[in-house]
Amino acid sequence: MSEFAGKTILITGAGRGLGRSTALAFGAAGANVCVNYSNSADGANAVVSDIEAAGGRAIACQADISDSEKVKVMVDETLTELGPTIRVNGLGLGFVDSPIVRELFSNDQIAQVVDNTPLKRMTSYDETAAFIKLLASESASFVTGQTIMFDGGRNMR
């Protein structure tokens, strides 16, 4: 049984992209998932359906996370519907190899970023979702309230 079975996690921006991959990963690990979205209701509802089809529990919650009152309502709904949530941490992300990055940046710009990244590559949705799962795991139980740079070493100090 997964250490996330029966635990609750709220994933922001979970209707698409990295948030979607992360929500699906936690759902597959048995977590109860709040799938937050701002504008992508169809995507969020599809993620909820995918998690439920695999036997998990999930809800979709619309909230603009820049609005603290809407976030409070979303957290309250999550607690009521799914139970207490896991610790809160944030990621400072490097470039994720994704459709949006490939749409917004030229191949030359992407190559320059990769060249200036000590690991000489971008991360993927799956790799990032796995790191987020690590942060939420018992292995990182003393880590909370942190913003962790996950950027292939671009911001080494």
Phi, psi and omega in degrees: 000138181289148177293349180265354182303123178081353177274160184245137178225142177249120181250120178280150179061036190272004179280347181199170173058222182299318179300319178299311180300320180292316179299316179295321179296316178291322176299318179294334179272004175094003179285152168278129190239125168268118182263097180279145174211158175258306183235346188262064181301317181299317179296317180296317179295326176294321178296315177302314179300318180296317180295316180293323179297333178270006177095007181265177176247135179203152173226153174258134180228119177276127175194136172278113187289356174274356180251105187299327179293319178292325177295317179300316178299317180297316179296316178300317179296319179298314180298319180292315186278324190238343181104178184302150183259164177286168178308164180249125173219161177232159178245136167265104189270145167277200180284127176260127178292100188214163178302322182292320177296317181291336177279322186275336185238145177286164176301323179295319179295318179297317179299322179294317178298312180301317180297328180270005178259124182308326179277355174059038177196169171264166174271173178242167175303313184295317180296318180292318177299321179296321178293320178297319176299320177300315180298329181273354185279168175297336178297336180241034188294343180265001180263118176206151178068023184251153166249116186252128179284121179238080193219022178067018178093006183299332184245038179300143180249000000 
